[in-house]
């Protein structure tokens, strides 16, 4: 096997890109308060926006996150780090102004959005494997956010989350409000 083949990222065939989770994600992103909360979780706590959205979408479906951490889905973590994160870092490192930079930034943003849409398609394809039906009386959104955050930050299941993280997650739940009901 050539070294070029070994370096290629895995991407499942036949991902459904325009799926209910993608539609939900776009709807959430239109809410400035939810968008700000998601970006704060990403920038301040290194949480993945796509996986917070996944936790919220599952909650809307009445499902709880379960199983292995979402990052452990074969190849997904590699995709996130080598595609989504690299495109985001390239975009963020461009100079703030200039016509050429603005054009390049728009192209990179489109590529970043497509890479995120592929990530969301990947999660959507595996959502039944990664979740289970919830009991009606549970606060599913908060439970899912806490489950994902513990996994992402390497915090033991019964250990408390740092106060700042809990406050951020509670604020995020409020900002999602009507979007998950």
C-alpha positions in Angstrom: 0.0 0.0 0.0 1.4 3.4 -0.9 2.0 6.1 1.7 -0.4 8.4 -0.2 -3.2 5.8 0.2 -2.4 5.3 3.9 -2.8 9.1 4.5 -6.3 9.3 3.0 -9.2 10.0 5.3 -12.0 7.5 5.6 -15.4 8.9 4.5 -18.5 6.6 4.5 -20.2 6.1 1.1 -23.8 7.3 0.5 -24.1 9.8 3.4 -27.4 11.5 3.4 -26.4 15.2 3.5 -29.8 16.8 3.4 -31.2 15.0 6.4 -33.4 16.0 9.4 -30.4 16.6 11.6 -28.9 19.0 9.1 -32.2 20.9 8.8 -32.4 21.1 12.6 -28.7 22.4 12.7 -29.5 25.1 10.2 -32.6 26.1 12.1 -30.6 26.4 15.4 -27.8 28.3 13.7 -30.3 31.0 12.7 -30.9 31.8 16.3 -28.2 34.3 17.4 -28.5 33.4 21.0 -28.0 29.6 20.3 -25.2 30.3 17.8 -23.3 32.5 20.4 -23.7 29.9 23.1 -22.5 27.1 20.8 -19.5 29.1 19.7 -18.7 30.0 23.3 -18.7 26.3 24.2 -16.4 25.6 21.2 -14.0 28.5 22.0 -13.9 28.4 25.8 -14.2 24.6 26.4 -13.1 23.0 23.1 -16.5 21.3 22.7 -17.6 20.5 19.1 -20.6 22.5 17.9 -21.7 19.5 15.7 -21.8 17.2 18.7 -23.7 19.7 20.8 -26.2 20.1 18.0 -26.3 16.3 17.8 -27.1 16.1 21.5 -29.8 18.7 21.0 -31.3 17.0 18.0 -31.4 13.7 19.7 -33.2 15.3 22.7 -35.8 16.7 20.3 -36.2 13.1 19.0 -36.7 11.9 22.6 -33.3 10.1 22.6 -30.4 10.0 25.0 -26.7 9.7 24.0 -25.2 6.4 24.8 -22.4 4.0 23.8 -18.9 5.1 23.1 -17.9 8.7 22.9 -19.1 10.2 19.6 -15.5 11.0 18.7 -14.7 7.2 18.6 -16.9 6.5 15.6 -14.4 5.1 13.1 -12.7 7.9 11.3 -15.0 10.7 12.5 -12.4 12.2 14.9 -9.8 12.1 12.2 -12.2 13.9 9.8 -13.0 16.5 12.4 -9.3 17.2 13.2 -7.8 16.9 9.7 -10.6 18.5 7.7 -13.0 20.7 9.7 -10.5 22.0 12.2 -7.8 22.6 9.5 -10.3 24.6 7.3 -11.4 26.6 10.3 -7.9 27.4 11.3 -7.0 28.4 7.8 -10.0 30.8 7.7 -9.2 32.3 11.1 -5.5 32.9 10.2 -6.3 35.0 7.1 -5.8 38.8 7.4 -9.0 40.5 8.5 -9.5 42.7 5.4 -8.6 42.9 1.7 -10.6 41.9 -1.4 -8.4 38.9 -2.2 -8.5 37.7 1.5 -12.3 38.2 1.6 -12.8 36.1 -1.5 -10.5 33.4 -0.2 -12.2 33.5 3.2 -15.6 32.9 1.5 -14.3 29.9 -0.4 -12.8 28.4 2.7 -16.0 29.0 4.7 -18.0 27.1 2.0 -15.5 24.2 2.2 -15.7 24.3 6.0 -19.5 24.2 5.9 -19.5 21.2 3.5 -17.0 19.4 5.8 -19.3 20.1 8.7 -22.3 18.9 6.7 -20.5 15.7 5.9 -19.7 15.3 9.6 -23.4 15.9 10.4 -24.4 13.3 7.7 -22.0 10.9 9.4 -23.6 11.4 12.8 -27.1 11.2 11.3 -26.2 7.8 9.7 -25.1 6.5 13.1 -27.7 8.1 15.4 -29.6 4.9 16.3 -26.3 3.3 17.3 -25.3 6.3 19.4 -28.6 6.8 21.2 -31.5 5.1 22.9 -35.1 6.1 23.7 -35.5 8.2 26.8 -38.0 8.2 29.6 -40.5 11.0 29.2 -39.7 12.8 32.5 -36.0 13.3 31.8 -34.5 16.7 30.9 -33.0 15.1 27.8 -31.2 18.1 26.3 -29.2 18.8 29.5 -28.5 15.1 30.0 -27.2 14.9 26.5 -25.1 18.0 26.8 -23.6 16.8 30.1 -22.9 13.3 28.7 -21.1 14.7 25.6 -19.2 17.2 27.7 -18.0 14.6 30.2 -16.8 12.4 27.3 -15.1 15.3 25.5 -13.3 16.7 28.5 -12.4 13.2 30.0 -14.5 13.7 33.2 -15.6 10.5 35.0 -19.4 9.8 34.7 -20.2 10.6 38.4 -17.7 13.5 38.8 -19.1 17.0 38.7 -18.4 19.3 35.7 -16.5 22.5 36.4 -18.9 25.3 37.5 -18.1 27.5 34.5 -18.8 24.6 32.1 -22.2 23.8 33.8 -23.1 27.5 33.7 -22.3 27.6 30.0 -24.3 24.4 29.3 -27.3 25.7 31.3 -27.2 28.9 29.3 -27.0 26.9 26.1 -30.1 24.9 27.1 -32.0 28.2 27.7 -30.8 29.6 24.4 -32.2 26.5 22.6 -35.6 27.0 24.2 -38.3 26.5 21.6 -35.8 24.9 19.1 -35.9 21.5 20.9 -39.5 21.3 22.0 
